[in-house]
Amino acid sequence: MKEAKTMRKLVQLDEDGYCMEVDAVKLERVARAFKAWLMTVDPKDDPFGYLKQDLPLVEAALQGWLPLPFKGTEPHQREVGEGSLDSDYLEISAPFYNTIFGANRSIETVLKDGKRYAWADFEEPL
């Protein structure tokens, strides 16, 4: 599989420190991977409700309907805190949620014209 090339971009941050711009190329890639994983979940054996809670967000992101950056609540926060979710779920869902929230950025911030910015890596289309 071909590795995505990235470019660094200075992106404005919101009041909570999240990027106000989301990497659309990465979002499509991670959403497709997450959806493929979700499609392996047995609807009759889905105790955490992945298909009811996660799949609609993934579908909305892929269809371009999800407002970005997403300001809603990440599903399963309680279960993540309790450590009761499978590591497979955490591994496949984290890139998706980090991307839609605008959490992919450097730690260092830049002050410019009274606004906060940070460097973020954006994937270039293949």
C-alpha positions in Angstrom: 0.0 0.0 0.0 1.3 3.4 -0.9 2.1 5.7 2.0 0.4 9.1 2.0 2.5 12.2 1.6 1.9 14.9 4.0 2.3 18.7 4.1 2.5 20.8 7.1 0.0 23.6 7.4 -0.5 26.3 10.0 -4.1 25.9 11.2 -6.2 28.2 13.4 -7.3 26.7 16.8 -10.6 27.1 18.4 -11.1 28.1 22.0 -10.6 24.5 23.2 -7.3 24.1 21.3 -8.7 21.9 18.4 -7.9 22.6 14.7 -10.7 24.6 13.0 -9.8 22.8 9.7 -10.0 19.0 9.3 -7.7 16.9 7.0 -10.3 15.7 4.4 -8.0 13.2 2.8 -7.1 11.6 6.0 -10.7 11.6 7.1 -11.8 9.7 4.1 -9.0 7.1 4.5 -9.6 6.5 8.3 -13.4 6.6 7.9 -13.3 3.9 5.2 -11.1 1.7 7.4 -13.3 2.2 10.4 -16.4 1.5 8.4 -14.9 -1.7 7.1 -14.2 -2.8 10.7 -17.7 -1.8 11.8 -19.2 -4.0 9.0 -17.6 -7.0 10.6 -19.6 -6.4 13.8 -22.4 -8.9 14.2 -25.6 -6.9 14.7 -26.9 -9.6 17.1 -23.8 -9.4 19.2 -23.0 -5.7 19.5 -23.1 -5.0 23.3 -21.5 -1.6 23.0 -23.7 -0.4 20.2 -21.0 0.3 17.7 -23.4 0.0 14.8 -25.9 2.4 16.4 -23.5 4.9 17.7 -20.3 4.9 15.5 -21.6 3.8 12.1 -23.9 6.8 11.7 -21.0 9.2 12.4 -18.8 7.4 9.9 -21.5 7.4 7.3 -22.1 11.1 7.8 -18.4 11.8 7.5 -18.1 9.8 4.3 -21.2 11.5 2.8 -19.9 15.0 3.7 -22.9 15.6 6.1 -20.9 15.7 9.4 -20.2 19.3 10.5 -16.4 19.5 10.8 -14.7 19.9 13.1 -17.2 17.8 15.0 -18.3 19.3 18.3 -20.5 16.4 19.5 -19.6 13.8 22.1 -17.5 10.8 21.2 -19.4 7.6 21.8 -18.3 5.2 24.5 -16.4 7.7 26.6 -17.5 5.9 29.8 -16.4 2.5 28.4 -13.0 4.0 27.3 -12.5 5.4 30.7 -13.4 2.0 32.3 -11.1 0.1 29.9 -13.9 -2.2 28.8 -13.6 -1.8 25.1 -11.6 -4.1 22.8 -8.1 -2.8 21.8 -9.2 -3.5 18.2 -11.9 -0.9 18.5 -9.7 1.7 20.1 -7.0 1.2 17.5 -9.4 1.7 14.5 -11.6 4.3 16.0 -9.0 6.7 17.5 -7.7 8.0 14.1 -11.3 8.7 13.0 -12.3 10.5 16.2 -9.1 12.5 16.4 -9.5 13.6 12.8 -13.2 14.7 13.1 -12.5 16.6 16.3 -9.5 18.4 14.8 -7.1 16.9 17.3 -4.2 16.2 14.9 -1.7 18.9 15.5 1.6 19.8 17.1 1.7 20.7 20.8 3.4 24.0 20.1 1.1 26.9 19.4 1.7 30.1 17.5 0.1 33.5 18.3 -0.7 35.4 15.1 -3.0 38.5 14.9 -4.3 37.7 18.4 -5.4 34.2 17.3 -3.8 30.8 18.2 -2.5 28.5 15.5 -0.6 25.2 15.4 1.2 23.2 12.8 -0.8 20.2 11.5 0.1 17.5 9.0 -2.4 17.2 6.2 -2.3 14.3 3.8 -2.1 15.0 0.1 -4.4 13.1 -2.3 -2.8 10.0 -3.9 
